[in-house]
């Protein structure tokens, strides 16, 4: 893909020179403006900057809001992992509220431990519990 874009670069830079039809060009000996004049070069750079800004903005939005429900997240969430060797890992996953500790090796996945389900893992619930334990900080 990048090769194709680089091969089109000369065409994009000289496109305005091709737009002038020789039959409709002024008959006098006035030369055509250079396709790489300062104003056209600045316009091209601004267009490139706008496209790059749009790409980065879309990447940020997808990265920031990509974990919304219905965005292909699925029912399995990887909560964490730990490398145990060069090719082995221990991975903590949550499937429909149940947490599993899995051993992952090349060609093999094995359940190491089933952890009890958490009642409510939200920060708000933990904060409410902490405030109710202290009797409400007034």
C-alpha positions in Angstrom: 0.0 0.0 0.0 2.7 2.6 0.9 4.5 1.8 -2.4 1.3 2.7 -4.3 1.0 6.0 -2.5 4.6 6.9 -3.2 4.2 6.0 -6.8 1.2 8.4 -7.0 3.1 11.2 -5.4 4.6 12.7 -8.7 1.1 12.5 -10.2 -0.4 14.4 -7.3 2.3 17.1 -7.4 2.0 17.6 -11.2 -1.8 17.2 -11.5 -2.4 21.0 -11.9 0.0 21.1 -14.8 -2.0 18.4 -16.6 -5.3 20.2 -15.9 -4.3 22.9 -18.4 -5.4 21.9 -21.8 -2.9 23.0 -24.5 -5.7 23.9 -26.9 -7.2 26.4 -24.4 -3.9 27.8 -23.2 -3.1 31.4 -24.0 -1.5 31.8 -27.4 0.9 34.3 -26.2 4.3 33.1 -25.0 3.5 33.3 -21.3 4.8 30.3 -19.5 2.5 28.2 -17.3 2.8 28.6 -13.6 5.0 25.9 -12.0 3.1 23.1 -10.4 5.5 23.4 -7.5 4.9 27.1 -6.8 5.0 28.3 -3.2 1.2 28.6 -2.8 0.5 25.2 -4.3 3.2 23.6 -2.2 1.7 25.2 1.0 -1.8 24.1 -0.1 -0.5 20.5 -0.5 1.1 20.5 2.9 -2.0 21.9 4.5 -4.1 19.2 2.9 -1.6 16.5 4.0 -1.7 17.9 7.5 -5.5 17.8 7.5 -5.6 14.2 6.4 -3.0 13.1 9.0 -4.9 15.0 11.7 -8.1 13.2 10.7 -6.3 9.8 10.8 -4.9 10.5 14.3 -8.2 11.8 15.5 -10.1 8.8 14.3 -7.4 6.5 15.9 -7.8 8.3 19.2 -11.6 8.0 19.1 -11.5 4.3 18.3 -8.9 3.7 21.0 -10.8 5.8 23.6 -14.3 4.5 22.9 -13.6 1.1 21.3 -14.6 -0.7 24.5 -18.2 0.4 24.4 -20.8 -2.4 24.6 -21.7 -3.8 21.2 -18.3 -2.9 19.7 -17.1 -6.5 19.4 -15.8 -6.8 22.9 -17.3 -10.2 23.5 -18.1 -12.0 26.6 -14.6 -12.8 27.6 -12.4 -10.1 29.2 -8.7 -10.6 29.9 -8.2 -9.1 33.4 -4.4 -9.6 33.5 -1.5 -11.8 32.7 1.9 -12.8 33.9 4.7 -14.4 32.0 6.0 -17.5 33.7 8.7 -18.4 31.2 9.8 -17.9 27.6 6.6 -19.4 26.3 4.2 -19.9 29.2 1.8 -17.5 30.8 -0.8 -17.3 33.6 -3.8 -15.3 32.5 -6.8 -14.2 34.5 -10.0 -14.0 32.5 -13.6 -13.2 33.3 -16.4 -15.1 31.5 -20.0 -14.1 32.3 -19.0 -12.9 35.8 -16.9 -15.9 36.6 -13.1 -15.5 36.9 -10.7 -18.2 35.7 -7.0 -18.5 36.1 -5.6 -20.1 33.0 -2.3 -21.6 32.2 -1.3 -20.9 28.6 1.5 -22.7 26.8 2.1 -23.4 23.1 -0.7 -25.6 21.9 -2.3 -25.9 25.4 -4.7 -23.9 27.6 -5.5 -25.4 31.0 -7.7 -24.1 33.9 -5.6 -23.7 36.9 -8.1 -22.3 39.3 -11.7 -21.0 39.4 -12.1 -17.9 41.5 -15.4 -16.9 43.1 -17.5 -14.4 41.3 -17.3 -10.8 42.5 -20.6 -9.3 43.5 -20.0 -5.8 42.2 -16.6 -4.7 40.9 -17.4 -1.1 40.1 -15.5 1.7 41.7 -18.7 3.3 42.9 -19.7 0.2 44.8 -16.3 0.0 46.5 -16.4 3.7 47.4 -19.9 3.2 48.9 -18.7 0.3 50.9 -15.7 2.2 52.2 -17.9 5.2 53.2 -20.4 3.1 54.9 -17.7 1.3 56.9 -16.3 4.6 58.2 -19.8 5.8 59.1 -19.8 8.6 56.5 -17.1 11.2 56.6 -18.8 14.4 57.5 
